[in-house]
Amino acid sequence: MSADAKIVVTGIGLATPVGVGTRTAWENLLAGLCGTTPVESFDTAAYNVHRGGEIKGFEPGPYFKTLKPESVGRASQLAVAAARMALEDAGFADGVPVDPTRCGVAMGTTSGEPREVERFDDRFLAGDLGAVGDEFMTLYPCHVIAVHVAAELGFAGSNTMIPAACAAGNYAFAHAVEELRSGRADLMVAGGADSFSRITYTGFYRLGAIAPERCQPFDRNRKGMMPGEGAAVLLLERASDAAARGAKTYAEVAGYGLTCDAHHMTAAHPEGDGAARAMSAALRSSGEKPEAISYISAHGTGTPTNDKLETSAVVKVFGEAGRHVPTSSIKSMIGHTMGAASAIEGAVCALAVAEDKVPPTIHFEEKDPECDLDCVPNEAREMRVDLAMNNAYAFGGNNASVIFRKHAP
């Protein structure tokens, strides 16, 4: 198998705080809909912040044909829903016609199934530990998300869970690309999933990172990020296989770059070194020059430090011209969905390339001289998108950039 075989996106599944379903979520993102609302899944009275990006009214049942939705945790439910959507969107509503041992799964996460841990802790503190059955051990470890996706879809090939925190979705895309290029797989579902939880919310609260009212990436008065939840899955296959079956194609995965700051567990490198190296590596991998990039999907968390460092990294790679590349953050709308973040943003890049539209950064009011990028403020933009770069940076200094290219058959 050719190491440079073209890999394309033929299916997309999205479950986000602004909509479950790819078209619904995409149209709401283009409309600038804000999906961060008062938290309902647990009592926030003990906190001084009370908002987040929850998916309200999600019903997992319609997406399950093999497993019982109540037998898996919420992150797995979201992942299965997104995977089922991607599979059907790619034209496999009745199952895949290839050997299931040639179909693999690569998923990313930050926390796995934290709600199952919370359930255990609640019962332990209540003196009701006996009510926790043996199934607990099959519900909470992070690897079960990919296992549940594989079991639901009947995919019996490689099964990989990548807990690379907020860059995990991009890491999953990169792994899936190599499975396909090596010839070890013919179809891959790849993405990320995380559920809204007290554990995650409390962690960011203790760090003082949660904005009180809204997430304002790149705005001079930004006050922090907003925790969220969600899932996104891309169905990836070799372009030659997709063409042979007459599949529609959203975009080509042109290249990727993976780096580590090796600097600090929660703080990024002070000069954005790892982020810049990830972008540069993605450009080399794709064979493209910086000036060819049409759009950047920013990590853009809305924290004072992150947005400043990401701006520095973009300018380091793109030069002063980087300040004029449309660079938006959908976290302004859906919050930071942890391990699902770069997966959702990857789906956005594929859709942007397919439809020549880019979503806005909402809540933008005042330009910050230290974040002087074209952040597509408040309104979506119709424009030619030949190449979209998806940036993701995570705790531990994990950085991942993936480039999506308009596919020419």
C-alpha positions as a Python dict, from the first residue, in 0.01 Angstrom:
ca = {
    (1, 'M'): (0, 0, 0),
    (2, 'S'): (131, 346, -87),
    (3, 'A'): (249, 547, 212),
    (4, 'D'): (120, 860, 39),
    (5, 'A'): (-225, 725, -56),
    (6, 'K'): (-491, 994, -43),
    (7, 'I'): (-725, 959, 255),
    (8, 'V'): (-1068, 1120, 234),
    (9, 'V'): (-1361, 1201, 461),
    (10, 'T'): (-1679, 1037, 333),
    (11, 'G'): (-1896, 1054, 645),
    (12, 'I'): (-1942, 1294, 937),
    (13, 'G'): (-2128, 1256, 1265),
    (14, 'L'): (-2174, 1538, 1517),
    (15, 'A'): (-2324, 1562, 1865),
    (16, 'T'): (-2271, 1910, 2010),
    (17, 'P'): (-2430, 2163, 2248),
    (18, 'V'): (-2572, 2345, 1944),
    (19, 'G'): (-2727, 2037, 1793),
    (20, 'V'): (-2718, 1662, 1749),
    (21, 'G'): (-2692, 1572, 1383),
    (22, 'T'): (-2435, 1696, 1136),
    (23, 'R'): (-2656, 1936, 939),
    (24, 'T'): (-2822, 2076, 1249),
    (25, 'A'): (-2494, 2137, 1429),
    (26, 'W'): (-2322, 2282, 1122),
    (27, 'E'): (-2607, 2521, 1038),
    (28, 'N'): (-2628, 2639, 1399),
    (29, 'L'): (-2253, 2699, 1410),
    (30, 'L'): (-2275, 2905, 1091),
    (31, 'A'): (-2565, 3097, 1248),
    (32, 'G'): (-2352, 3179, 1552),
    (33, 'L'): (-2584, 3006, 1798),
    (34, 'C'): (-2455, 3002, 2157),
    (35, 'G'): (-2487, 2659, 2320),
    (36, 'T'): (-2347, 2747, 2664),
    (37, 'T'): (-2629, 2770, 2916),
    (38, 'P'): (-2691, 2726, 3290),
    (39, 'V'): (-2571, 2383, 3401),
    (40, 'E'): (-2852, 2132, 3458),
    (41, 'S'): (-2675, 1797, 3504),
    (42, 'F'): (-2558, 1877, 3859),
    (43, 'D'): (-2600, 2146, 4125),
    (44, 'T'): (-2349, 2430, 4084),
    (45, 'A'): (-2450, 2617, 4401),
    (46, 'A'): (-2107, 2555, 4555),
    (47, 'Y'): (-1932, 2722, 4260),
    (48, 'N'): (-1919, 3088, 4159),
    (49, 'V'): (-1965, 2992, 3792),
    (50, 'H'): (-2276, 2819, 3665),
    (51, 'R'): (-2266, 2779, 3287),
    (52, 'G'): (-2141, 2518, 3045),
    (53, 'G'): (-2190, 2353, 2709),
    (54, 'E'): (-2430, 2065, 2781),
    (55, 'I'): (-2621, 1871, 2516),
    (56, 'K'): (-2981, 1907, 2624),
    (57, 'G'): (-3246, 1648, 2539),
    (58, 'F'): (-3011, 1393, 2385),
    (59, 'E'): (-3184, 1058, 2326),
    (60, 'P'): (-2929, 784, 2244),
    (61, 'G'): (-3179, 509, 2162),
    (62, 'P'): (-3221, 576, 1788),
    (63, 'Y'): (-2847, 536, 1727),
    (64, 'F'): (-2817, 193, 1888),
    (65, 'K'): (-2893, -128, 1699),
    (66, 'T'): (-2668, -377, 1878),
    (67, 'L'): (-2593, -258, 2230),
    (68, 'K'): (-2841, -128, 2486),
    (69, 'P'): (-2779, 244, 2535),
    (70, 'E'): (-2834, 212, 2910),
    (71, 'S'): (-2548, -40, 2926),
    (72, 'V'): (-2284, 222, 2839),
    (73, 'G'): (-2179, 558, 2983),
    (74, 'R'): (-2273, 897, 2840),
    (75, 'A'): (-1944, 955, 2654),
    (76, 'S'): (-1991, 617, 2484),
    (77, 'Q'): (-2350, 708, 2400),
    (78, 'L'): (-2235, 1028, 2234),
    (79, 'A'): (-1953, 847, 2053),
    (80, 'V'): (-2182, 574, 1923),
    (81, 'A'): (-2434, 833, 1806),
    (82, 'A'): (-2165, 1023, 1613),
    (83, 'A'): (-2020, 703, 1470),
    (84, 'R'): (-2362, 580, 1355),
    (85, 'M'): (-2428, 916, 1189),
    (86, 'A'): (-2090, 907, 1011),
    (87, 'L'): (-2145, 551, 891),
    (88, 'E'): (-2489, 628, 751),
    (89, 'D'): (-2373, 959, 604),
    (90, 'A'): (-2103, 767, 414),
    (91, 'G'): (-2367, 544, 256),
    (92, 'F'): (-2341, 246, 491),
    (93, 'A'): (-2687, 256, 651),
    (94, 'D'): (-2720, -120, 601),
    (95, 'G'): (-2370, -204, 719),
    (96, 'V'): (-2034, -208, 545),
    (97, 'P'): (-1979, -447, 252),
    (98, 'V'): (-1614, -511, 341),
    (99, 'D'): (-1455, -757, 582),
    (100, 'P'): (-1526, -625, 936),
    (101, 'T'): (-1173, -721, 1037),
    (102, 'R'): (-1060, -450, 793),
    (103, 'C'): (-1268, -184, 969),
    (104, 'G'): (-1110, -2, 1263),
    (105, 'V'): (-1184, 253, 1532),
    (106, 'A'): (-965, 535, 1664),
    (107, 'M'): (-1118, 757, 1931),
    (108, 'G'): (-982, 1028, 2157),
    (109, 'T'): (-1090, 1144, 2501),
    (110, 'T'): (-979, 1349, 2798),
    (111, 'S'): (-1169, 1186, 3084),
    (112, 'G'): (-1321, 864, 2953),
    (113, 'E'): (-1642, 803, 3145),
    (114, 'P'): (-1616, 1036, 3449),
    (115, 'R'): (-1988, 1016, 3526),
    (116, 'E'): (-1944, 648, 3607),
    (117, 'V'): (-1669, 738, 3854),
    (118, 'E'): (-1897, 999, 4007),
    (119, 'R'): (-2175, 743, 4040),
    (120, 'F'): (-1938, 507, 4221),
    (121, 'D'): (-1817, 784, 4453),
    (122, 'D'): (-2172, 894, 4536),
    (123, 'R'): (-2269, 541, 4634),
    (124, 'F'): (-1948, 491, 4830),
    (125, 'L'): (-2007, 810, 5030),
    (126, 'A'): (-2368, 706, 5087),
    (127, 'G'): (-2254, 372, 5229),
    (128, 'D'): (-2420, 191, 4940),
    (129, 'L'): (-2114, 37, 4777),
    (130, 'G'): (-2291, -296, 4744),
    (131, 'A'): (-2522, -141, 4487),
    (132, 'V'): (-2227, -99, 4248),
    (133, 'G'): (-2215, -412, 4036),
    (134, 'D'): (-1928, -576, 3851),
    (135, 'E'): (-2029, -384, 3540),
    (136, 'F'): (-1860, -76, 3685),
    (137, 'M'): (-1525, -212, 3568),
    (138, 'T'): (-1656, -225, 3211),
    (139, 'L'): (-1809, 123, 3220),
    (140, 'Y'): (-1556, 375, 3344),
    (141, 'P'): (-1208, 310, 3188),
    (142, 'C'): (-1146, 540, 2893),
    (143, 'H'): (-1078, 253, 2652),
    (144, 'V'): (-1441, 143, 2665),
    (145, 'I'): (-1551, 432, 2441),
    (146, 'A'): (-1372, 286, 2138),
    (147, 'V'): (-1475, -66, 2241),
    (148, 'H'): (-1842, 32, 2253),
    (149, 'V'): (-1821, 202, 1911),
    (150, 'A'): (-1663, -111, 1763),
    (151, 'A'): (-1917, -342, 1925),
    (152, 'E'): (-2210, -132, 1805),
    (153, 'L'): (-2083, -105, 1447),
    (154, 'G'): (-1940, -457, 1427),
    (155, 'F'): (-1592, -324, 1343),
    (156, 'A'): (-1343, -599, 1425),
    (157, 'G'): (-1019, -435, 1310),
    (158, 'S'): (-777, -226, 1513),
    (159, 'N'): (-933, -55, 1812),
    (160, 'T'): (-745, 237, 1962),
    (161, 'M'): (-831, 483, 2239),
    (162, 'I'): (-608, 790, 2262),
    (163, 'P'): (-635, 986, 2590),
    (164, 'A'): (-434, 1283, 2464),
    (165, 'A'): (-664, 1530, 2637),
    (166, 'C'): (-786, 1822, 2427),
    (167, 'A'): (-574, 1724, 2124),
    (168, 'A'): (-704, 1367, 2126),
    (169, 'G'): (-940, 1398, 1829),
    (170, 'N'): (-661, 1516, 1601),
    (171, 'Y'): (-436, 1238, 1730),
    (172, 'A'): (-713, 990, 1643),
    (173, 'F'): (-737, 1129, 1290),
    (174, 'A'): (-361, 1093, 1245),
    (175, 'H'): (-365, 734, 1369),
    (176, 'A'): (-655, 645, 1140),
    (177, 'V'): (-473, 791, 840),
    (178, 'E'): (-173, 567, 906),
    (179, 'E'): (-392, 257, 948),
    (180, 'L'): (-537, 324, 603),
    (181, 'R'): (-212, 419, 431),
    (182, 'S'): (-35, 112, 568),
    (183, 'G'): (-305, -116, 430),
    (184, 'R'): (-398, -248, 775),
    (185, 'A'): (-752, -114, 735),
    (186, 'D'): (-997, -29, 458),
    (187, 'L'): (-1236, 182, 667),
    (188, 'M'): (-1172, 380, 985),
    (189, 'V'): (-1405, 572, 1211),
    (190, 'A'): (-1205, 833, 1399),
    (191, 'G'): (-1292, 1113, 1636),
    (192, 'G'): (-1336, 1200, 2000),
    (193, 'A'): (-1591, 1207, 2281),
    (194, 'D'): (-1629, 1343, 2632),
    (195, 'S'): (-1926, 1396, 2861),
    (196, 'F'): (-2007, 1688, 3089),
    (197, 'S'): (-1905, 1604, 3445),
    (198, 'R'): (-1851, 1742, 3793),
    (199, 'I'): (-1493, 1612, 3782),
    (200, 'T'): (-1398, 1817, 3478),
    (201, 'Y'): (-1597, 2121, 3584),
    (202, 'T'): (-1441, 2122, 3929),
    (203, 'G'): (-1091, 2084, 3788),
    (204, 'F'): (-1119, 2388, 3564),
    (205, 'Y'): (-1300, 2578, 3840),
    (206, 'R'): (-1010, 2516, 4076),
    (207, 'L'): (-772, 2642, 3808),
    (208, 'G'): (-976, 2963, 3787),
    (209, 'A'): (-1018, 2904, 3415),
    (210, 'I'): (-1397, 2913, 3370),
    (211, 'A'): (-1555, 3231, 3235),
    (212, 'P'): (-1852, 3350, 3441),
    (213, 'E'): (-2091, 3429, 3155),
    (214, 'R'): (-1951, 3357, 2808),
    (215, 'C'): (-1645, 3240, 2620),
    (216, 'Q'): (-1479, 3521, 2420),
    (217, 'P'): (-1178, 3384, 2229),
    (218, 'F'): (-928, 3649, 2115),
    (219, 'D'): (-1134, 3932, 2267),
    (220, 'R'): (-943, 4182, 2480),
    (221, 'N'): (-1183, 4123, 2772),
    (222, 'R'): (-1188, 3742, 2759),
    (223, 'K'): (-1221, 3582, 3101),
    (224, 'G'): (-1175, 3213, 3039),
    (225, 'M'): (-1303, 2894, 2885),
    (226, 'M'): (-1637, 2719, 2922),
    (227, 'P'): (-1650, 2339, 2980),
    (228, 'G'): (-1862, 2145, 2736),
    (229, 'E'): (-1940, 1798, 2605),
    (230, 'G'): (-1985, 1632, 2271),
    (231, 'A'): (-1862, 1386, 2012),
    (232, 'A'): (-1758, 1387, 1650),
    (233, 'V'): (-1662, 1104, 1418),
    (234, 'L'): (-1525, 1110, 1065),
    (235, 'L'): (-1544, 806, 841),
    (236, 'L'): (-1213, 785, 658),
    (237, 'E'): (-1113, 570, 364),
    (238, 'R'): (-868, 569, 77),
    (239, 'A'): (-973, 798, -206),
    (240, 'S'): (-942, 513, -458),
    (241, 'D'): (-1188, 300, -258),
    (242, 'A'): (-1430, 589, -215),
    (243, 'A'): (-1422, 659, -589),
    (244, 'A'): (-1478, 293, -673),
    (245, 'R'): (-1803, 287, -478),
    (246, 'G'): (-1912, 631, -598),
    (247, 'A'): (-1904, 789, -254),
    (248, 'K'): (-1941, 1160, -194),
    (249, 'T'): (-1629, 1319, -46),
    (250, 'Y'): (-1611, 1611, 193),
    (251, 'A'): (-1235, 1663, 200),
    (252, 'E'): (-896, 1498, 190),
    (253, 'V'): (-686, 1465, 505),
    (254, 'A'): (-377, 1626, 356),
    (255, 'G'): (-135, 1604, 646),
    (256, 'Y'): (-79, 1627, 1020),
    (257, 'G'): (180, 1728, 1277),
    (258, 'L'): (210, 1596, 1633),
    (259, 'T'): (442, 1747, 1895),
    (260, 'C'): (494, 1781, 2269),
    (261, 'D'): (611, 2094, 2451),
    (262, 'A'): (779, 1877, 2717),
    (263, 'H'): (748, 2189, 2930),
    (264, 'H'): (469, 2180, 3192),
    (265, 'M'): (166, 1970, 3278),
    (266, 'T'): (-90, 2250, 3235),
    (267, 'A'): (94, 2555, 3101),
    (268, 'A'): (185, 2582, 2734),
    (269, 'H'): (537, 2667, 2624),
    (270, 'P'): (577, 3043, 2686),
    (271, 'E'): (670, 3105, 2322),
    (272, 'G'): (421, 2861, 2170),
    (273, 'D'): (708, 2640, 2051),
    (274, 'G'): (523, 2308, 2037),
    (275, 'A'): (216, 2463, 1873),
    (276, 'A'): (429, 2621, 1602),
    (277, 'R'): (618, 2297, 1540),
    (278, 'A'): (289, 2106, 1505),
    (279, 'M'): (164, 2349, 1241),
    (280, 'S'): (496, 2339, 1056),
    (281, 'A'): (500, 1959, 1064),
    (282, 'A'): (144, 1946, 928),
    (283, 'L'): (243, 2176, 643),
    (284, 'R'): (545, 1958, 558),
    (285, 'S'): (330, 1646, 574),
    (286, 'S'): (78, 1796, 334),
    (287, 'G'): (339, 1941, 99),
    (288, 'E'): (176, 2282, 131),
    (289, 'K'): (320, 2624, 206),
    (290, 'P'): (173, 2850, 477),
    (291, 'E'): (32, 3094, 224),
    (292, 'A'): (-187, 2818, 77),
    (293, 'I'): (-394, 2780, 396),
    (294, 'S'): (-740, 2935, 353),
    (295, 'Y'): (-875, 2895, 707),
    (296, 'I'): (-752, 2803, 1054),
    (297, 'S'): (-981, 2642, 1309),
    (298, 'A'): (-818, 2776, 1623),
    (299, 'H'): (-783, 2595, 1953),
    (300, 'G'): (-908, 2930, 2087),
    (301, 'T'): (-1015, 2843, 2441),
    (302, 'G'): (-1081, 3201, 2551),
    (303, 'T'): (-826, 3199, 2832),
    (304, 'P'): (-592, 3500, 2842),
    (305, 'T'): (-276, 3292, 2800),
    (306, 'N'): (-391, 3037, 2543),
    (307, 'D'): (-517, 3285, 2287),
    (308, 'K'): (-207, 3502, 2318),
    (309, 'L'): (27, 3205, 2271),
    (310, 'E'): (-174, 3064, 1981),
    (311, 'T'): (-153, 3401, 1809),
    (312, 'S'): (224, 3403, 1859),
    (313, 'A'): (252, 3051, 1719),
    (314, 'V'): (46, 3138, 1409),
    (315, 'V'): (261, 3442, 1339),
    (316, 'K'): (577, 3238, 1396),
    (317, 'V'): (470, 2990, 1126),
    (318, 'F'): (281, 3216, 884),
    (319, 'G'): (466, 3542, 937),
    (320, 'E'): (277, 3870, 949),
    (321, 'A'): (45, 3736, 677),
    (322, 'G'): (-90, 3496, 941),
    (323, 'R'): (-273, 3785, 1103),
    (324, 'H'): (-497, 3799, 797),
    (325, 'V'): (-581, 3428, 763),
    (326, 'P'): (-943, 3375, 877),
    (327, 'T'): (-899, 3205, 1216),
    (328, 'S'): (-1212, 3134, 1421),
    (329, 'S'): (-1293, 2946, 1740),
    (330, 'I'): (-1617, 2751, 1766),
    (331, 'K'): (-1549, 2712, 2140),
    (332, 'S'): (-1714, 3053, 2166),
    (333, 'M'): (-2038, 2869, 2082),
    (334, 'I'): (-2008, 2516, 2221),
    (335, 'G'): (-1749, 2557, 2495),
    (336, 'H'): (-1446, 2336, 2532),
    (337, 'T'): (-1565, 1981, 2469),
    (338, 'M'): (-1235, 1831, 2589),
    (339, 'G'): (-1136, 1518, 2393),
    (340, 'A'): (-1415, 1588, 2147),
    (341, 'A'): (-1295, 1942, 2076),
    (342, 'S'): (-1050, 1886, 1790),
    (343, 'A'): (-1271, 1607, 1654),
    (344, 'I'): (-1566, 1848, 1625),
    (345, 'E'): (-1334, 2114, 1485),
    (346, 'G'): (-1198, 1862, 1234),
    (347, 'A'): (-1552, 1797, 1117),
    (348, 'V'): (-1598, 2173, 1086),
    (349, 'C'): (-1284, 2196, 872),
    (350, 'A'): (-1406, 1918, 642),
    (351, 'L'): (-1743, 2093, 606),
    (352, 'A'): (-1576, 2430, 549),
    (353, 'V'): (-1369, 2281, 267),
    (354, 'A'): (-1674, 2110, 118),
    (355, 'E'): (-1907, 2409, 134),
    (356, 'D'): (-1676, 2714, 123),
    (357, 'K'): (-1809, 2859, 448),
    (358, 'V'): (-1637, 2921, 782),
    (359, 'P'): (-1806, 2965, 1121),
    (360, 'P'): (-1759, 3277, 1332),
    (361, 'T'): (-1605, 3354, 1669),
    (362, 'I'): (-1903, 3492, 1859),
    (363, 'H'): (-1904, 3725, 2161),
    (364, 'F'): (-1626, 3927, 2000),
    (365, 'E'): (-1638, 4293, 2102),
    (366, 'E'): (-1292, 4447, 2138),
    (367, 'K'): (-971, 4363, 1955),
    (368, 'D'): (-672, 4262, 2166),
    (369, 'P'): (-342, 4390, 2024),
    (370, 'E'): (-179, 4067, 2144),
    (371, 'C'): (-437, 3854, 1959),
    (372, 'D'): (-444, 4046, 1634),
    (373, 'L'): (-587, 3774, 1410),
    (374, 'D'): (-879, 3777, 1170),
    (375, 'C'): (-1105, 3580, 1404),
    (376, 'V'): (-1414, 3598, 1177),
    (377, 'P'): (-1596, 3806, 1437),
    (378, 'N'): (-1961, 3728, 1509),
    (379, 'E'): (-2075, 3634, 1159),
    (380, 'A'): (-1996, 3335, 938),
    (381, 'R'): (-1811, 3400, 616),
    (382, 'E'): (-1863, 3259, 269),
    (383, 'M'): (-1523, 3222, 104),
    (384, 'R'): (-1317, 2981, -99),
    (385, 'V'): (-1167, 2720, 135),
    (386, 'D'): (-908, 2505, -38),
    (387, 'L'): (-711, 2412, 273),
    (388, 'A'): (-823, 2426, 636),
    (389, 'M'): (-587, 2377, 930),
    (390, 'N'): (-725, 2237, 1256),
    (391, 'N'): (-519, 2326, 1565),
    (392, 'A'): (-543, 2154, 1903),
    (393, 'Y'): (-332, 2202, 2214),
    (394, 'A'): (-368, 2007, 2537),
    (395, 'F'): (-252, 1962, 2894),
    (396, 'G'): (79, 1784, 2907),
    (397, 'G'): (196, 1996, 2615),
    (398, 'N'): (30, 1773, 2355),
    (399, 'N'): (-11, 1959, 2026),
    (400, 'A'): (-172, 1839, 1705),
    (401, 'S'): (-249, 2011, 1376),
    (402, 'V'): (-436, 1845, 1089),
    (403, 'I'): (-484, 1991, 741),
    (404, 'F'): (-792, 1921, 529),
    (405, 'R'): (-776, 1981, 153),
    (406, 'K'): (-1047, 2026, -107),
    (407, 'H'): (-1054, 1691, -286),
    (408, 'A'): (-1006, 1674, -659),
    (409, 'P'): (-1107, 1325, -786),
}
